[in-house]
Amino acid sequence: MSSETPTIAPPQPKPAQTTKVGFVSLGCPKNLVDSEVMMGLLQRGGAEITSHAGEADVIVVNTCSFIDTAKQESVNTILEMARHKTEGRAKKLVVAGCLVERYREEIQKNIPEVDAVVGTGELEQILAAAGIEVTGKAAPSDSPFVILKSGSTALSESQALKSGTRAARPEGQAREAAGRFSRGEWDGAIADLPNYLYDETTPRVLATPKASAYIKIAEGCDHPCSFCIIPQLRGKFRSRHFESVIAEARRLAAGGVREITLIGQDTTCYGEDLGLKDGLALLLERLAEIDELRWVRFLYAYPNKITGRLLETIASNDKICSYIDVPLQHASPSVLKSMKRGAGSEIFLKSIEKMRRAIPNLTLRTSFIVGFPGETERDFLELCAFVGEAEFDWLGVFSYSDEEGSSAHHLEAKVPRREIEARRRKLMAIQRRISKRNKRKLLGRQFDVLALGPSDETDLLWEGRTEMHAPEIDGKLFINDFGDHEALVPGAFYRCEITEAHDYDLVARIV
Ligand code: SF4
């Protein structure tokens, strides 16, 4: 008989069941960053993030409510996810984002499967909404930045860079006094405007392709555009602290990110509430000093906020993509006046010329709204002529969406829906011809391409991007000849030659 005494394993405490959370993120990259922050908070709280709705105990739908079609998509997605609760494994359904700011009560009243709602300023509530109990005390934030409610705006540049003081912009204060942020007309919206901003200590689970990440540098908007309800949904303009953005970029770069896209409703106002002049240019200059980063770009610019210093910064720095996305919304002075934006085709053509002179290889993107109330045939023809002359590299056209709560909602002379659609098609046809012609000029030219992965259509083609392509918005670039490479690495850069040009898309070979 063996002298060895058989050992009996002591009873082990049963591991607590990990809650699996599935996320659907709709809308713009700003919403995607909010989803990444919520996923980070949940993961830090002990939850597991799953990409399969069928496996999730909790499903979160982060919604968009910018225009009617976005609202419809949000509602359809909530209903689709609700089926995982009634017929599948999910125990909880949480709705987050812009739709909550707009229809907080209606969502809960009309969709009984929804267990909790989380507004755009309440991201930290996601743990409670998902029923995640955080046992350990969350690590205290070691952020060196203190947000003060008031303070002098007259700081020197170096003071402002170091200081944590954030003050309301006079522009925003005036707009607030004029009722720009009022949600009085909206049933069920809470009166408090969102005021949340994440910082470099906030955990994030990146949902973007390898090597690429967004950084939200500002939230909210103080502009008065009469068609837009984003200020009511997202609150007043506020910038992330300068060093917080740099610290986050450094952390992302150390983790393998090579392309950073700075986002905000209007990134060109960055830092004004911190007392910074040319804050975006200063930020880009510092980000370009981070060795590991290869490309830095920003979305979106407000037309009259593009300064000479910003153009010089882009032109003189290889790492800053020669790319500007400036949504102009229209070209007719009377429509722009009614949109509460101002300017017009003549002023825009001059500033486009200035931009192209300052940055020779500039890629210029814009977007327009057609069918704004009162837009006459003549206004539309002025817009068409402007598009023909300006020759944008990329252009988006939106059909006017009459949003309750926007000041344009009260305007008369609404353009009939069929006419709006006809104008949208006509403008896109003009742009298609311009794009086709300009894409042909790229044949035979070489560019650095960031490889993203096999295309959805076939493994024989890979998708990639040049610095002319912002993530997710612009036309596609396909690599069909890998040169000496047996396989490509997602997130790696390859030198490519353009071999085919289509209306919007390009085909390239690795050289
Ligand atoms: S600048 Fe953009 S986000 Fe701000 S109000 Fe105008 S359209 Fe809306």
Boltz pocket constraint, residues with backbone or C-beta under 6 A from the ligand:
constraints:
  - pocket:
      binder: B
      contacts: [[A, 221], [A, 222], [A, 223], [A, 224], [A, 225], [A, 228], [A, 229], [A, 230], [A, 231], [A, 265], [A, 266], [A, 302]]
      max_distance: 6.0
